[in-house]
Amino acid sequence: MAMESDMVQAEAVAAGEFRELSQKYNVSGVPQTTLNDGAANVVGAVPESNMVAEIKKIIS
């Protein structure tokens, strides 16, 4: 999504190398996508529709 829109920012972090961040965002599996500083988390490789559903939850 970040590649498609200037309104989306993305960062990739190696959970094993940044344990503080892993603990802050309660990383329970990889990949984990954290939205809006923890407003929602998506764990695992999920279909795009799942990700869109999570985004809709936090913006409504």
C-alpha positions as CSV (number, residue, x, y, z in Angstrom):
1,M,0.0,0.0,0.0
2,A,2.8,2.4,0.8
3,M,4.1,2.1,-2.7
4,E,0.7,3.0,-4.1
5,S,-0.1,6.1,-1.9
6,D,1.8,9.0,-0.4
7,M,-0.6,8.8,2.6
8,V,0.8,5.4,3.7
9,Q,4.2,5.0,5.4
10,A,5.8,1.6,5.9
11,E,8.8,0.3,7.8
12,A,10.2,-3.2,8.0
13,V,11.9,-4.2,11.3
14,A,13.7,-7.5,12.1
15,A,11.9,-8.5,15.3
16,G,14.8,-10.6,16.5
17,E,17.2,-7.7,16.2
18,F,15.0,-5.0,17.8
19,R,13.6,-6.6,20.9
20,E,12.4,-3.3,22.4
21,L,10.1,-2.7,19.4
22,S,9.0,-6.3,19.4
23,Q,7.9,-6.0,23.0
24,K,6.3,-2.6,22.5
25,Y,4.1,-3.9,19.7
26,N,3.6,-7.4,21.2
27,V,5.0,-9.2,18.2
28,S,3.6,-12.7,18.4
29,G,4.5,-13.9,14.9
30,V,6.0,-12.9,11.7
31,P,5.1,-11.2,9.6
32,Q,3.2,-8.8,11.8
33,T,1.7,-5.7,10.4
34,T,1.0,-3.0,13.0
35,L,-1.4,-0.2,12.0
36,N,-1.5,3.3,13.5
37,D,1.0,2.7,16.3
38,G,-0.8,-0.4,17.6
39,A,-4.5,0.5,16.8
40,A,-4.6,-2.9,15.0
41,N,-2.2,-5.8,14.4
42,V,-2.4,-8.4,11.7
43,V,-0.3,-11.5,12.3
44,G,0.8,-13.7,9.4
45,A,0.5,-13.5,5.7
46,V,-3.1,-12.6,5.1
47,P,-5.2,-11.9,2.0
48,E,-5.5,-8.2,1.0
49,S,-9.2,-8.3,2.0
50,N,-8.2,-9.1,5.6
51,M,-5.8,-6.1,5.7
52,V,-8.4,-3.8,4.2
53,A,-11.0,-4.9,6.8
54,E,-8.6,-4.1,9.6
55,I,-7.9,-0.7,8.1
56,K,-11.6,0.0,7.8
57,K,-12.1,-0.9,11.5
58,I,-9.7,1.7,12.7
59,I,-10.7,4.6,10.4
60,S,-14.4,4.3,11.1
